[in-house]
Amino acid sequence: MTVSAALRGAEVSAAANAAAGSEVAFDKVSVAYRGSVVLKPLTMSVAAGEILAMIGPSGSGKTTALRAVAGFVRPAAGRILIGGTDVTNLPPYERGLAMVVQNYALFPHMRVSENVAFGLNARGAARDLIAQRVEDSLRIVGMSKFASRFPRELSGGQQQRVAIARALAVRPRVLLLDEPLSALDAQIRRSMVEEIARLHADLPDLTILYVTHDQSEALTLADRIAILKDGELSAIGAAGELYRRPPNRFAAEFLGRANLLPVVVERVAQQSGFVEARLGETRVVASGADHPAGAERLLCVRPQNLTLTCEAERSNRIEAVLREIHWQGELTHLVAEIGESILRVVATRLPNPPARGDKLEFFFSPSDANLIVEDGSV
């Protein structure tokens, strides 16, 4: 078989992949480098058309998991399925996916249109098809007017758009994004988050796996978030629910700031889905009816859900001594002590700010608090 025939065969294979399902599944996938396990048996699924963000500290295994899906890393054990088909032993070009990395990886000697066409040329696609795909992909990312420019003539954000257009041109069923915005400044990064959200709205059948260190990007873009720690899946769930109801300490602290106060479960509350717990000498009500009486847990409540005003829905009351106060325009950050624990509060509209050393009462709703375990993995 000639090289040209092989490339055309890859194009046919890619077209068949694009027509197949786009769900992704990890089935007990583990990865080891030189005998060191960096991804422990991972079982996780991503629905067709879903954006799943994978977050975690450096070395947690998130990029390794992404590269295993791409075919750049071979699992030591387990299977990877795309559209229900086992692709563990397939080369990257037969998996029907595309990948965008943080450094753009554009060819400096090629114009924008040539960069976008590169993958299609490599597959031996017809000239008319290439021209149409390049035009469509640049239009989707808003870069049609820059087709004749070289990468050096573009801003960082524009170069990343071209990299995404190049990925879309091959019509992938799965798009892998490996920290694609980390090299951009804050303002451009916010704009690109909006662009990726719009892109997914325009291509709702495209499944996206998004690796990032930025929790705000994950919360803004993702349908679901997977949090990895030390090569294991620590938590996974819908973005909003995982933020409001983290299952363990690591998830609570990594996905935004959280107050974590030690409590002892007393009994199931009269309200369905809630429990009563003891925080020192104070009784509080929080969500989490599956915790047994006598169990030691952590009460998780976000700083912005604590107030200095008592209202009907904020039936929980705790006392703490103010240690620090930081005014930041519309917001005032308070740091207080409750026993041996630190309580952080983000307050708005404080016409008469308290002073250090004041004993304050803070209020929060039972629905804004939940009980979590110290640690755990999925």
Secondary structure as UniProt FT lines:
FT   HELIX           3..19
FT   STRAND          24..33
FT   TURN            34..35
FT   STRAND          36..46
FT   TURN            48..49
FT   STRAND          51..55
FT   TURN            58..59
FT   HELIX           62..70
FT   STRAND          77..82
FT   TURN            83..84
FT   STRAND          85..86
FT   TURN            88..89
FT   HELIX           92..94
FT   STRAND          97..101
FT   TURN            102..103
FT   TURN            108..109
FT   HELIX           112..122
FT   TURN            123..124
FT   HELIX           127..140
FT   TURN            141..142
FT   HELIX           144..146
FT   TURN            147..148
FT   HELIX           151..153
FT   HELIX           156..169
FT   STRAND          174..178
FT   TURN            180..183
FT   HELIX           186..202
FT   TURN            204..205
FT   STRAND          207..211
FT   HELIX           215..221
FT   STRAND          224..229
FT   TURN            230..231
FT   STRAND          232..238
FT   HELIX           239..244
FT   HELIX           249..254
FT   STRAND          259..268
FT   TURN            272..273
FT   STRAND          274..279
FT   TURN            280..281
FT   STRAND          282..287
FT   TURN            289..290
FT   TURN            293..294
FT   STRAND          296..301
FT   HELIX           303..305
FT   TURN            312..313
FT   STRAND          316..328
FT   TURN            329..330
FT   STRAND          331..338
FT   TURN            339..340
FT   STRAND          341..348
FT   TURN            356..357
FT   STRAND          359..364
FT   HELIX           366..368
FT   STRAND          369..373
//
